[in-house]
Amino acid sequence: MIRRLWPFVMGSVALGLDAYVIAGLLPALAVSMGSREAVVGLGVAAFTGCYAIAGPLLAGQAGLNSRRSLVGALAVFTLANLATAVSTTVAVFLVARAVAGAAAGVYSPLSSAVAATLVGPQNRGRALSLVLSGLAVGTVFGVPLGLALASRWGWRAAIVLIVVTGAVSLAGILSHGGDLPPVPASSPAARLRAAARPDNLVTVTVTLLTGIAPLGLYTYLTVVLGQSSLAGHQTAAIWVWGLGGAVGALGIGHVVDRGQPLRLSALLLAGLTMALAGMTASHTPAVMLGSLFVWGVCGWASLAPQQHVLLGANPDDGATAVAANASANYLGSALGATLGSLLVAHDATATTLCLAAASVAALAVIGQLARSRMSPHS
């Protein structure tokens, strides 16, 4: 399966690196651009916000010509990151992040939908988790590598790593043998009707809350770790979080294909809530490291079951269904990053940040339990 899907996985690696390495670069970015961390942190919100808007608007129509759309989205994404690497002001930086996010918003859901179509419904969960695992791999290996490059040659070197990774994915898709399958897309009116269906609304809302909680907090993970006993070991702590993410993303596919994705999602969200609350144990390294690992496992594993549910409930518009879920995730991240920026700007403690994230995750658990009681097409 990996031989057929590796270009899509590599593209996800680039997206994961792009979305998460910025959090570790905030101090250097702030100094380089003469700004505050809370301001340059809005680059995360710009990326994720534009991702959230572009996905549902464009992914459905893009699926009609999968190869051309994937190539175009990756090309724009790579060029936007090149612009990020050469930016010298906050304004240029934020615009470049917004363009990269919009391109990612088209590429990510479409690549997942195409991958699921290529392997057939019996292997859908594994295909989805494999593509999503690229995001985790981009964090586990890419983020520490990017931070290491940044510490030696400056923050721009980390962005160049994203450019190179995106270019490799682009080359892989261009050389992919055979035509890529089109992804079903309904009319705009039909999409609105599907989006308004209660089961879809609840599923997407749960994903939104899931994005707000862990992804928003991750944007300011350096702030949380800086006030803890792990302040001198932040790179190692990010490795632990990313390793958990890789385990969750890679392992969830087989479990999803066995059924019960709704129940599985509720369990994962409950674990995520407890892990985020556990991050308040700032003076107990073992508890914090364990919480980081479980946070990574549950946070990354929660995406595939939600996508599986939406693909099954919306067989006539797979690309838009996946795009809606992915956009909700990234919109949640944008909201979380923005809210986190406000809290950081008002000198909120690490405990406050973690408890706020845990509270939002608890709301996601309640929403998922409600979704489990609904009929598939209610």
C-alpha positions in Angstrom: 0.0 0.0 0.0 2.8 2.4 0.8 4.2 2.0 -2.7 0.9 3.5 -4.1 0.4 6.1 -1.5 3.9 7.4 -0.6 3.6 10.7 -2.5 0.4 11.5 -0.5 2.1 10.6 2.7 5.1 12.8 1.9 2.8 15.7 1.2 1.3 15.2 4.6 4.8 15.2 6.1 5.3 18.6 4.6 2.0 19.8 5.9 2.7 18.4 9.4 6.1 20.0 9.5 4.7 23.3 8.3 1.8 23.4 10.8 3.9 22.5 13.9 7.5 23.6 13.4 6.3 27.3 13.6 5.4 26.8 17.3 9.0 26.0 18.1 10.3 28.9 16.0 8.2 31.6 17.7 11.0 33.1 19.8 13.4 33.3 16.9 10.7 34.6 14.6 9.7 37.3 17.1 13.4 38.5 17.4 14.0 38.4 13.7 10.9 40.4 12.8 11.0 42.7 15.8 7.7 41.6 17.2 6.1 39.6 20.0 5.6 35.9 20.2 1.8 36.5 20.5 1.8 38.4 17.2 4.0 36.0 15.1 1.9 33.1 16.7 -1.0 34.5 14.6 0.9 33.0 11.6 -0.4 29.6 12.9 -3.9 31.1 12.9 -3.5 32.5 9.4 -2.3 29.1 8.1 -5.1 27.1 9.8 -7.8 29.6 9.2 -7.2 29.8 5.5 -6.9 26.0 5.4 -10.4 25.8 7.0 -12.0 28.1 4.5 -10.4 26.7 1.3 -11.1 23.1 2.0 -14.9 22.9 1.8 -15.1 25.6 -0.9 -12.6 24.1 -3.3 -11.9 20.4 -2.5 -15.2 19.1 -4.0 -14.6 20.6 -7.4 -10.9 19.9 -7.2 -11.7 16.2 -6.9 -13.1 16.1 -10.5 -9.5 16.2 -11.8 -7.5 14.8 -8.9 -4.0 14.8 -10.4 -4.1 18.4 -11.7 -5.6 19.7 -8.4 -3.1 17.9 -6.2 -0.2 19.1 -8.4 -1.5 22.7 -8.4 -2.1 22.8 -4.6 1.3 21.4 -3.8 3.0 23.8 -6.1 1.3 26.8 -4.5 2.0 25.4 -1.0 5.7 25.0 -1.8 6.1 28.5 -3.3 4.2 30.0 -0.4 6.7 28.4 2.0 9.5 29.7 -0.1 8.0 33.2 0.4 7.8 32.5 4.1 11.5 31.6 4.2 12.5 35.0 2.6 10.0 37.2 4.5 11.5 40.0 6.6 8.4 41.6 8.0 5.4 40.3 10.0 3.0 41.4 7.2 4.7 39.3 4.5 5.1 36.4 6.9 1.4 36.4 7.7 0.3 36.6 4.0 2.7 33.8 3.0 1.3 31.6 5.9 -2.3 32.4 4.7 -1.5 31.3 1.1 0.2 28.2 2.2 -2.7 27.3 4.4 -5.2 27.8 1.6 -3.2 25.4 -0.7 -2.9 22.9 2.1 -6.7 23.1 2.6 -7.1 21.8 -1.0 -4.3 19.2 -0.9 -4.9 17.5 2.4 -8.5 16.4 2.2 -8.2 15.6 -1.5 -5.2 13.4 -0.9 -7.0 11.5 1.8 -10.1 11.0 -0.4 -8.0 9.9 -3.4 -6.0 7.5 -1.2 -9.2 6.0 0.2 -10.6 5.6 -3.3 -7.4 3.9 -4.6 -7.4 1.1 -2.0 -11.2 0.4 -1.8 -13.6 0.4 1.1 -12.2 -2.6 2.9 -8.9 -0.8 3.5 -10.2 2.7 3.8 -9.3 3.1 7.5 -5.7 2.0 6.9 -5.3 4.3 3.9 -6.7 7.3 5.8 -4.5 6.6 8.8 -1.4 6.1 6.6 -1.9 9.5 4.9 -2.7 11.1 8.2 0.4 9.5 9.8 2.5 11.7 7.5 1.4 14.6 9.7 2.7 12.8 12.7 5.9 11.8 11.0 6.4 15.4 10.1 6.2 16.2 13.8 8.2 13.3 15.2 11.1 13.6 12.8 10.6 16.9 10.9 10.0 19.3 13.8 13.1 18.3 15.8 15.1 18.3 12.6 13.7 21.7 11.7 14.5 23.1 15.1 18.0 21.6 15.0 18.5 23.3 11.6 17.1 26.5 13.0 19.5 26.5 15.9 22.5 26.1 13.6 21.5 28.2 10.6 18.5 30.2 11.7 14.7 29.8 11.5 14.7 30.1 7.7 16.5 26.8 7.4 13.5 25.0 9.0 11.2 26.5 6.4 13.5 25.4 3.6 13.1 21.9 4.9 9.4 22.2 4.3 10.0 23.5 0.7 12.2 20.5 -0.1 9.7 18.0 1.4 6.8 19.6 -0.6 8.9 19.4 -3.8 9.6 15.7 -3.2 5.9 15.0 -2.8 5.1 17.1 -5.9 7.6 15.0 -7.9 6.1 11.8 -6.7 2.6 12.7 -7.7 3.8 13.9 -11.1 5.5 10.6 -11.7 2.6 8.5 -10.2 1.7 5.7 -12.7 -1.8 5.7 -14.0 -4.6 8.2 -13.7 -5.7 9.1 -10.2 -9.4 8.4 -9.6 -11.8 11.4 -9.4 -13.5 11.9 -6.1 -17.3 12.2 -6.1 -18.6 15.8 -5.7 -22.2 17.0 -5.3 -23.7 20.3 -6.3 -23.2 23.3 -3.9 -26.9 23.1 -2.9 -26.5 19.4 -2.1 -23.4 20.1 0.0 -25.2 22.7 2.0 -28.0 20.2 2.7 -25.5 17.6 3.7 -23.6 20.0 5.9 -26.9 21.0 7.7 -27.8 17.3 8.5 -27.6 16.9 12.2 -25.3 13.9 12.2 -22.8 15.7 10.0 -23.0 18.9 12.1 -22.3 17.1 15.3 -19.4 15.1 13.8 -17.8 18.2 12.4 -18.4 20.2 15.7 -16.7 17.5 17.7 -13.7 17.7 15.3 -13.7 21.5 15.7 -13.6 21.2 19.5 -10.8 18.6 19.2 -8.8 21.0 17.1 -9.2 23.9 19.5 -8.1 21.8 22.5 -4.8 20.1 21.6 -3.7 22.0 18.5 -4.3 25.4 20.0 -2.4 24.4 23.1 0.5 23.0 21.0 1.0 26.4 19.4 2.2 27.6 22.8 3.8 24.4 24.0 7.1 26.3 24.5 5.3 28.6 26.9 3.9 25.6 28.9 7.2 23.7 28.9 9.1 26.9 29.8 7.2 27.1 33.1 7.8 23.4 34.0 10.5 21.1 35.1 11.0 20.2 31.4 12.1 23.8 30.5 15.7 22.6 29.8 14.5 19.6 27.7 11.9 21.1 25.4 13.1 19.3 22.2 12.9 16.0 24.0 9.4 16.7 25.2 8.3 17.6 21.7 9.8 14.2 20.5 7.7 12.4 23.1 4.5 14.2 22.0 5.3 13.5 18.3 6.2 9.8 19.0 2.8 9.4 20.6 1.3 11.0 17.5 3.1 8.6 15.2 1.9 5.6 17.3 -1.7 6.9 17.2 -1.8 7.8 13.6 -0.1 4.6 12.3 -2.0 2.2 14.6 -5.5 3.5 14.4 -6.2 2.3 10.8 -6.5 -1.4 11.6 -8.7 -0.6 14.6 -11.0 1.6 12.5 -11.4 -1.0 9.8 -12.7 -3.4 12.4 -15.7 -1.2 13.1 -17.2 1.0 15.9 -15.5 4.2 14.9 -17.9 6.3 17.0 -17.2 4.5 20.2 -13.5 4.5 19.4 -13.5 8.2 18.9 -15.3 8.8 22.3 -12.6 6.7 24.1 -9.8 8.6 22.3 -11.3 12.0 23.3 -11.7 10.9 26.9 -8.0 10.0 27.0 -7.1 13.3 25.4 -9.0 15.2 28.1 -7.2 13.4 30.8 -3.8 13.9 29.1 -4.3 17.7 28.7 -5.4 17.9 32.4 -2.2 15.9 33.3 -0.1 18.6 31.7 -0.8 20.8 34.8 1.6 18.6 36.8 4.4 21.0 35.9 6.8 19.9 38.6 6.5 16.1 37.9 8.5 15.3 34.8 7.2 11.7 34.6 3.6 12.8 34.6 4.2 15.5 32.1 6.0 13.1 29.7 3.3 10.5 30.1 0.6 13.2 29.4 2.5 14.4 26.3 2.7 10.9 24.9 -1.0 10.1 25.6 -1.9 13.6 24.2 0.0 12.7 21.0 -1.6 9.2 20.7 -5.2 10.3 21.3 -5.0 13.6 19.4 -3.6 12.2 16.2 -5.6 9.0 16.3 -8.9 10.9 16.6 -8.9 12.2 13.0 -9.2 8.9 11.1 -12.4 7.6 12.9 -14.1 10.9 12.2 -13.1 10.8 8.5 -14.3 7.2 8.3 -17.7 8.1 9.7 -18.1 11.1 7.3 -17.0 9.1 4.2 -19.5 6.3 5.1 -22.3 8.8 5.8 -21.7 10.8 2.6 -20.8 8.4 -0.2 -21.7 10.8 -3.0 -19.4 13.6 -1.9 -16.3 12.1 -0.4 -13.9 15.0 -1.0 -16.2 17.6 0.6 -17.0 15.3 3.6 -13.3 14.9 4.3 -12.6 18.6 3.6 -15.3 19.6 6.1 -13.7 17.4 8.8 -10.2 18.6 8.0 -11.3 22.2 7.9 -13.0 21.9 11.2 -9.8 20.5 12.7 -7.7 23.3 11.3 -10.3 26.0 12.1 -10.3 24.6 15.6 -6.5 25.0 15.6 -6.8 28.6 14.4 -9.3 29.4 17.1 -7.2 27.7 19.7 -4.1 29.5 18.5 -6.0 32.8 18.6 -7.5 32.2 22.1 -4.1 31.0 23.2 -2.6 34.2 21.9 -5.0 36.3 24.0 -4.3 34.2 27.1 -0.5 34.5 26.6 -0.8 38.2 25.9 -2.5 38.5 29.3 0.3 36.5 31.0 -1.8 33.4 31.6 0.0 30.6 33.5 0.8 27.3 31.9 -1.8 25.7 34.2 -4.5 28.0 32.9 -3.6 27.2 29.3 -3.8 23.4 30.0 -7.0 23.5 32.0 -8.7 25.6 29.3 -7.7 23.0 26.6 -8.9 20.1 28.8 -12.2 21.8 29.3 -12.7 22.1 25.5 -11.7 18.5 25.0 -14.3 17.5 27.6 -17.0 19.2 25.6 -15.8 17.2 22.6 -16.4 14.0 24.6 -20.0 15.1 25.4 -20.6 15.9 21.7 -19.3 12.5 20.6 -21.4 10.6 23.1 -24.4 12.5 21.7 -23.4 11.6 18.1 -23.2 8.0 19.1 -26.9 8.0 20.0 -27.9 9.4 16.6 -28.9 7.4 13.6 -26.4 7.5 10.7 -28.4 9.9 8.5 -30.5 11.8 11.1 
